[in-house]
């Protein structure tokens, strides 16, 4: 198990991270390419990730903004034996019919707008286009779900149990920054409810304190050639979501 907690004071932030980023700016991949290249991978290859590359990805993720630089996150990474332990206990729980119960409230369809519901339905059609008429019921997709997408590493980002809604937003920014950082290093990713649906198992295996809640799980690794990775999702037209008033 690899446990990473990043809390930087302002002096270290200015003297080290900021200066290093300026020096290395020309070496970074074009941000627009990274944004459009990243997609959710639902079937990873068996290629492992080194601890060093994981540390680099998480370090880059810490550049995400947060309320007054509070950085309300802690990071726990499951790899190797710890991840296999989680995977096995997940499978056993699913076999026994254990109901999912994540630390964050699971949203119901009634909480989403008509547009969001429509987007979910369109996503379902996109799955069928990639894997066939069975869609999410396709055996290959079901097996990938049960095996946590075969990810060789899962990053769990946690917050204090009393964290505010703004802290949850901060962690969302952290997660996206982390995934873009991963892609810039050739590492694929997927954020998924499947990773966090049994928090009791995760906390036990990774020794996460009781005062932490698991906000998101992000699988990291390298995509294989499965058709599951051909699922393409659309985005709402910009004129449907952007409102500029002059």
C-alpha positions, 0 to 999 in steps of 0.5 A: 500500500502506498499512502501519500499526504501532501500538505505544503506551507506557502513558503515551500509552495513558492520556493519549490513548486512554482519555480520548478514549474516555470523552469519545466514549462516548455517540457509540458505537453500542450494542455489542449491535447491532453484535455481531448486525449483523456478518456475513461478507460474501462479495460486496463492492460496488465502493465504495472505502474511504478511508485515513482510515476504514481508519486509524480502524478499525484504531485502534479495533482496537488497544483489544483486550486482550493479554497484559500489553499486549504488543500483538503485532500489526502491520497491513498493508493492501492496497488499490488497485494492491497489492490488484489485484496480489495478486488477479492473482497469486492467480488465476494460482496457482490456474490453475496448481494451486498448493497453498495453504500458509498461515503457520498450520497448516491444521486437518484435520477430525480435529482438530475435535470432532464438534460442530465438524464438525456445525457445518461441515456445517450451514454447508454447508446454509446456503450451499445455502439461500442460493445453491441446491443447488450450494452452495459449487460455485455459479459465483457463489460460486466467482467471488467466492472467486477474486476475494477476494470483490471486497473493496476492502481487505484487512487482514493482521494479522501476528505475529512468527514466534516468537509464542506461542499467547497472542499468536495469541489476542491477534490473534484479539481484535484481529481481532474488535474491528477487525471490530466497529469497522468495523461501527460505522462502516457498513463490512462485513467477512469473515475468510477463509482465502482471503486468506492461503492464498498468504503468499509473494505477500502478503509480496512485494507488501506488503513484509512482513519475513521475521520476520513470519507472517500470522495472519489476513486480513480483507476490508473494504468495503460489501456488494452485493446478491448472494445470497451475502450472504444466507447465515445461520449458526446458533450452538450453543444456550447450554446446549450450551456454557456450564457454570456451577458454583456 
